[in-house]
Amino acid sequence: MVHEANIHIHHLTRVEGHGDITAVIQDGELKEVQFSVVEAPRFFEAFLRDRAYDEVAHLASRICGICAVSHRAAALKAIEAAFDVKVSEQTVLLRRLAFYGEILSSHVLHLYFLVAPDFLGVPSLLHLAERERETIKRAMRLKRLAYDLCREVVGRHTHPVAMNAGGFPFVHDEAGLLRMKDRLIEAKEDIRETVSLFRGLSLPSFERETEYVSLKHPSVYPFYGGDLFSSESGSLAPEAYREAVREYVQPHSTAKYARWNRSAYMVGALSRVNNNHGLLGPFAREAADRLGLEAPCHNPFMNNSAQVVESALCVEEAVQIIDRLLERGVRSEEELAPVHPCSGRGVGAVEAPRGTLFHEYAFDDQGRCLEANLVIPTAQNLGNLEEDLRSYAPGLVDQEESVIERALEVLVRAYDPCISCSTHVVRLERDPSTHEQAGMKGGSTMKESREPDEREERDALCPECGHAFKAYVDRVVQDDKKSGMRQKIECPVCGCGECSVVQPGT
């Protein structure tokens, strides 16, 4: 048993981005465990302001190279909602087809290259190049298939260029779609072998009941559309997401956290399968049965099994969509659904590989972006991940420190975090006298964490570097009644710790 330990895993490996795990054990008891996002904010919400609507989706896809289709689609849905654009059934089918390519690509990357080494006893899948050469070739075949499917539909997977507001700017080649169908059918055998591989892995038996959040649709598995759904409270229209998804910040993270009915909730493959198990097709259901995945499932390590099931679903349903497109005939969309910029606000919600993704934009009457709000799946998962760590870690204290470290790493990787996407700024202000960009609300410099409904936002000014920014009044010290200021909060730019919050009326 480890009686005293200060575990600090700096920049966890085999995840996207930079995150740290900290655990403190004293007198044989776990005193603290947390996962810290330590990447610098990326300011995408600020970049999108003042941009024309047709630039917004193009820039939004740059948020993530893994989930570029998801970000572009969420942006397009928000733009189309703001301008009341109705796209064709063909456009919806093609966008769904692109999602299947992206989900398959991301899941294969995570399952084979990031997760499998944990259970195969190697630091990297490349260490199996000689012994398990067919396993690596299978992973690469599936990755190639997924990328080629995206290329066929949206021009390319990474930052797609051929998916616009109102529809598609080119006519899809029916012969190319037919070739993709044949390859997808062939890939079913690789999916079956993937199921066999993960069926043979020994996953930890840890369980913790939580709230599961995803989109939910009455008739199709909801990667691209549906209502927002909580396993605790049921359905909600996506445009009302702010009524449920309450974001807040923690002092140890540059990513925001979120809660709904409970103190934390989970998004991602396991949540989708739990909430939409009845929509799995025969091939995906066969995979779920072989993997022992039944709904509801409360083991977060089974998120990886849910990703395998969704990979089967992507192959299965992609074939069905191609059949529908070919039966009805792929029509020219040179005359896209008309887009008439106007003053308005729109929300787009989709299921990215790692969970529910929200894009919200406000536009002026010229179609220029006035405001952007992006709620990222990994950020929504952070609170639930930390609660899982707190529940899981006490059962590990009788192990060697190296075993504890590895076990905590495996749990974090099971969530498939995309950390770079999660670092997040809500609002960028400008000082009218200098036109300098201000900064962020909610970052790693804040002093303490409170529930989101207890906070109030105020203007703050840094005397050292001159930056104006937004701060929460529940993260500063007591009022200075005489000066009308609140003192000693840290600047998110220079970190001086001498910034003041301006009280109303001063």
Number of C-alpha atoms within 10 A of each C-alpha: 11 17 13 15 16 13 16 16 17 13 16 17 15 20 21 17 18 19 22 18 21 16 21 16 19 14 11 15 18 20 12 14 22 21 22 23 24 20 20 15 19 15 17 22 21 21 15 22 20 16 17 17 24 16 13 22 26 21 18 25 23 19 20 18 14 23 24 24 31 29 31 28 29 28 32 29 28 26 32 26 19 23 20 18 20 16 17 13 11 20 18 14 17 23 22 22 25 29 30 26 28 27 27 26 27 21 25 25 17 22 21 20 19 22 21 19 18 19 14 13 11 12 16 17 20 14 13 17 13 9 10 12 13 12 18 17 13 19 20 16 15 25 20 13 20 27 20 18 29 24 18 20 26 25 17 18 25 19 24 23 18 16 23 20 25 21 25 24 17 15 12 18 12 14 10 12 20 15 10 20 21 11 16 22 14 12 19 17 12 19 24 16 14 22 21 14 14 19 17 10 13 9 16 13 10 15 15 12 12 21 20 22 27 31 29 25 19 11 10 16 25 20 24 26 20 22 21 23 22 23 17 14 12 12 17 17 13 20 19 12 17 10 11 16 17 16 18 19 22 20 17 19 25 25 30 28 26 26 22 20 14 11 13 20 27 28 29 27 29 33 31 27 26 20 23 21 19 14 18 21 17 12 18 24 20 16 27 24 11 15 21 13 21 14 15 15 20 20 18 27 21 23 25 23 24 27 26 27 29 27 26 28 25 26 27 22 21 24 20 14 17 19 15 14 18 15 9 9 11 17 11 13 17 11 10 17 17 15 15 13 21 16 15 18 22 21 25 26 31 27 29 28 27 26 24 26 24 25 26 23 26 22 25 17 11 12 22 22 25 18 20 25 19 23 23 26 26 28 25 30 25 30 22 24 23 18 17 22 22 17 14 17 20 16 13 18 21 14 12 11 18 9 13 20 19 12 17 21 20 19 19 22 22 20 26 26 25 22 23 21 26 28 24 26 23 19 20 21 17 14 14 8 6 9 9 13 15 21 25 22 22 26 26 22 19 23 15 13 14 12 14 16 9 9 15 11 13 16 17 26 21 24 14 13 13 16 22 26 25 22 29 18 21 18 18 18 12 12 14 11 9 6 11 15 18 19 19 16 24 22 29 25 16 12 14 15 16 14 26 23 25 18 17 9 5 7
